[in-house]
Every structure is written in C-alpha cells, then in structure tokens.
Amino acid sequence: MSSSAPTDDGRARSPWQRRLIFQGVLLVVAFVSLYLLLPSLVEVFSSWRSLTTLNPLWAGLALVAEAASFASAWALQRVALRTKAWFAVATSQLASTAFGRVIPGGGTTAAAFQVGLLRRAGIGGGRAAAVLAATGALTMGAMLALPLLSLPAILGGVAVARSLEVTAYLGLIVLVLLLAGGAVAFAADRPLRFVARIVQAGANSTIRRRRPISRLGDKVLLERDFIRDTLGRRWLPSVAAAIGVPLFDFAALLLALAAVGARPRPSLVLLAYVMAQLLAWIPITPGGLGFVEAGLVSTLTLAGVGAGPAGLATLFYRLLSFWLPIPVGGLAYLAFRHRYGSVPEIEADAPA
C-alpha cells in the first residue's frame, strides 16, 4: 500500500507536505473555535482592570500553589526517569509546556519536544517518551480521582447543579477505565502487543520512512517493564507527586477565589475545576484556550460564585496556570540551551 496520497499531477505528497496540510487544518479549526469563543474570552479579559483589587496575600499564596504544582510534576518525572538532575527536568518541562501552549493540539508535540531536550541533557534516551506518557497518565488519574473528595458532600445532600454532579460521575467512570486499562497493560503482554501491531501497521502504511518500524511490540514491552520497575520500587513518592500536580493547581484556583472575596463550598469548586481540566484536554486550541475560560466561569457560577467574581477569579487563575508559564518557559529554554547547547529536531518516532 502506498504511503503517499497522489496529487492532481500524479505525484505523491511528501511527508512534510502532509504534515503542513494537517497543521493548516488544525490552525483553521483553532481559529474558528476561538472566533466562536471570543465573546467568552472578551468577557473574562475585560475584568483585567479589577486585578488591582485582588487581596495580595491570597494572590501571592495562589502563585506559590501554582509553583508547587509545577514542582510536583518535576519531582514525578525525576523519579520516573531515575535522575537527580533537577535543572534539566525542570527547564525541559517548562520549555515544553510553553511550546504546547502556543500551538494547536500541541500536547503530543510538546512531549516530543521535551524528549528531545532530555536527550540533549543525556537523560532518558529512548525511554523518555514512554516515561513521560506514563507520568502523564498517572497525573491524569490523580486529577480524575479528585471528585472522590466531593462525594461525601453530594451524598450528604448538598445542593449540586446537575452538570457538576455529572462531571463527578463522568470523572470517576473515566478513572475506572484508566485504572482498568493500566492494570491490563502492566499485567498482560498480549493486549500491548496487539495494540503495538496496529500502531506499527498504521504508521508504516501512512508515513513514508527510510526504515519501516519493526518489532514495536517488543520495544513497548521493554519500556513497560522499565516503568513498572521504576514506579513499583518508588510508588509512594510517585503517587504523592502525581497527586500534588492537580491538588496544588486546584488550591491555586481556591486561593484565586479567596483573592476576589468569594467563599464558595470547596467541594463544589472541585467539581468545577475537574470540568475545566476536562475541557483543557480538547486538542483544538492550545491548552483548551477559550473552552476552559467559558467552562470555568459557568461552572463556578453553578458552584455559587457570582458572575463578576467568577470571571475575575478565572482570569487570575488562567494568568497563573496558562499565561505565566509561557514567558517562564521561554526563559527556561534559553537557560537549557546555555547549559546543554542547541537542541536537535523533535523525534517523531519516539520511543525507539
């Protein structure tokens, strides 16, 4: 089967042409989505003048909490990568986060970008991509488990908007599926080999390569065993760091609400937070830009926060969690290059 689509003149499109077309489609979809979400974004950002009214104590604590969330991500990656190099892990994670915030659907490319940085620093090698995927799944599971903290309030009769209640149950269902899939992946070889064969066949038939991918199943099993051995021996710090990523991020949102003078029930804010994180996974706009702002304002309103405070708290929280990491990540990238030199091209086929 040919790996290239014919053009009008009979010639086949090269991989870079197909990639350019794909990126162009993503950009069009992203711009259309941002256009449709523009009223919500304008409404949130129109309250920027009110940032001067924030309580400085709570605002400062929110910044500390967001920094602690990023530090937890670095700690988790250090454990999984079996390295003590704080500088390389922290700067590569910040740089890749900034990279993923400025391109549509940039999560996968950002991970590949961090793999390239880690390889330049001599960390991870071919296993870096598998490790980052595993730590990302662990962090996702920790976030999806957060609604468990709200269940006592829901079962105790606290009035909860239907959409927030659905968010709690949806998050728990996804968590169960994630745990089940992870258990199967770590306990059995055949499912992983089956998925690897499908991925290998699809990759070899759709993208022209100088050397076709081979024995992907064996490579995936090696990376699985490496991750199981690493996280299995240090499961406690791994789980603690994974929980810290969403928990400190949620604390930043709570503190942002306190900074604007709002005092809603934390259990209801938690459900609003989880819904916002689910919206952030929409790969249409970078970091769910527009979707998160619109969703968080509406869900915070359902949680009992006034429209004005909800908009201002959302603006401040997104400044901390989305916008501030972009320039910080740029500085981190410059610091990384200063120590380790220029960075090679993104590895498209990692893990190897």
Secondary structure in CASP SS format (residue, H / E / C, confidence):
PFRMAT SS
TARGET T0000
AUTHOR 0000-0000-0000
METHOD secondary structure of the structure
MODEL  1
M C 1.00
S C 1.00
S C 1.00
S C 1.00
A C 1.00
P E 1.00
T C 1.00
D C 1.00
D C 1.00
G C 1.00
R C 1.00
A E 1.00
R C 1.00
S C 1.00
P H 1.00
W H 1.00
Q H 1.00
R H 1.00
R H 1.00
L H 1.00
I H 1.00
F H 1.00
Q H 1.00
G H 1.00
V H 1.00
L H 1.00
L H 1.00
V H 1.00
V H 1.00
A H 1.00
F H 1.00
V H 1.00
S H 1.00
L H 1.00
Y H 1.00
L H 1.00
L H 1.00
L H 1.00
P H 1.00
S H 1.00
L H 1.00
V H 1.00
E H 1.00
V H 1.00
F H 1.00
S C 1.00
S C 1.00
W H 1.00
R H 1.00
S H 1.00
L H 1.00
T H 1.00
T H 1.00
L C 1.00
N C 1.00
P H 1.00
L H 1.00
W H 1.00
A H 1.00
G H 1.00
L H 1.00
A H 1.00
L H 1.00
V H 1.00
A H 1.00
E H 1.00
A H 1.00
A H 1.00
S H 1.00
F H 1.00
A H 1.00
S H 1.00
A H 1.00
W H 1.00
A H 1.00
L H 1.00
Q H 1.00
R H 1.00
V H 1.00
A H 1.00
L H 1.00
R C 1.00
T C 1.00
K C 1.00
A C 1.00
W H 1.00
F H 1.00
A H 1.00
V H 1.00
A H 1.00
T H 1.00
S H 1.00
Q H 1.00
L H 1.00
A H 1.00
S H 1.00
T H 1.00
A H 1.00
F H 1.00
G H 1.00
R H 1.00
V C 1.00
I C 1.00
P C 1.00
G C 1.00
G C 1.00
G H 1.00
T H 1.00
T H 1.00
A H 1.00
A H 1.00
A H 1.00
F H 1.00
Q H 1.00
V H 1.00
G H 1.00
L H 1.00
L H 1.00
R H 1.00
R H 1.00
A C 1.00
G C 1.00
I C 1.00
G C 1.00
G H 1.00
G H 1.00
R H 1.00
A H 1.00
A H 1.00
A H 1.00
V H 1.00
L H 1.00
A H 1.00
A H 1.00
T H 1.00
G H 1.00
A H 1.00
L H 1.00
T H 1.00
M H 1.00
G H 1.00
A H 1.00
M H 1.00
L H 1.00
A H 1.00
L H 1.00
P H 1.00
L H 1.00
L H 1.00
S C 1.00
L H 1.00
P H 1.00
A H 1.00
I H 1.00
L H 1.00
G C 1.00
G C 1.00
V C 1.00
A C 1.00
V C 1.00
A C 1.00
R H 1.00
S H 1.00
L H 1.00
E H 1.00
V H 1.00
T H 1.00
A H 1.00
Y H 1.00
L H 1.00
G H 1.00
L H 1.00
I H 1.00
V H 1.00
L H 1.00
V H 1.00
L H 1.00
L H 1.00
L H 1.00
A H 1.00
G H 1.00
G H 1.00
A H 1.00
V H 1.00
A H 1.00
F H 1.00
A H 1.00
A C 1.00
D C 1.00
R H 1.00
P H 1.00
L H 1.00
R H 1.00
F H 1.00
V H 1.00
A H 1.00
R H 1.00
I H 1.00
V H 1.00
Q H 1.00
A H 1.00
G H 1.00
A H 1.00
N H 1.00
S H 1.00
T H 1.00
I C 1.00
R C 1.00
R C 1.00
R C 1.00
R C 1.00
P C 1.00
I C 1.00
S C 1.00
R C 1.00
L H 1.00
G H 1.00
D H 1.00
K H 1.00
V H 1.00
L H 1.00
L H 1.00
E H 1.00
R H 1.00
D H 1.00
F H 1.00
I H 1.00
R H 1.00
D H 1.00
T H 1.00
L H 1.00
G H 1.00
R H 1.00
R C 1.00
W H 1.00
L H 1.00
P H 1.00
S H 1.00
V H 1.00
A H 1.00
A H 1.00
A H 1.00
I H 1.00
G H 1.00
V H 1.00
P H 1.00
L H 1.00
F H 1.00
D H 1.00
F H 1.00
A H 1.00
A H 1.00
L H 1.00
L H 1.00
L H 1.00
A H 1.00
L H 1.00
A H 1.00
A H 1.00
V C 1.00
G C 1.00
A C 1.00
R C 1.00
P C 1.00
R C 1.00
P H 1.00
S H 1.00
L H 1.00
V H 1.00
L H 1.00
L H 1.00
A H 1.00
Y H 1.00
V H 1.00
M H 1.00
A H 1.00
Q H 1.00
L H 1.00
L H 1.00
A H 1.00
W C 1.00
I C 1.00
P C 1.00
I C 1.00
T C 1.00
P H 1.00
G H 1.00
G H 1.00
L C 1.00
G C 1.00
F H 1.00
V H 1.00
E H 1.00
A H 1.00
G H 1.00
L H 1.00
V H 1.00
S H 1.00
T H 1.00
L H 1.00
T H 1.00
L H 1.00
A C 1.00
G C 1.00
V C 1.00
G C 1.00
A H 1.00
G H 1.00
P H 1.00
A H 1.00
G H 1.00
L H 1.00
A H 1.00
T H 1.00
L H 1.00
F H 1.00
Y H 1.00
R H 1.00
L H 1.00
L H 1.00
S H 1.00
F H 1.00
W H 1.00
L C 1.00
P H 1.00
I H 1.00
P H 1.00
V H 1.00
G H 1.00
G H 1.00
L H 1.00
A H 1.00
Y H 1.00
L H 1.00
A H 1.00
F H 1.00
R H 1.00
H H 1.00
R H 1.00
Y H 1.00
G C 1.00
S C 1.00
V C 1.00
P C 1.00
E C 1.00
I C 1.00
E C 1.00
A C 1.00
D C 1.00
A C 1.00
P C 1.00
A C 1.00
END
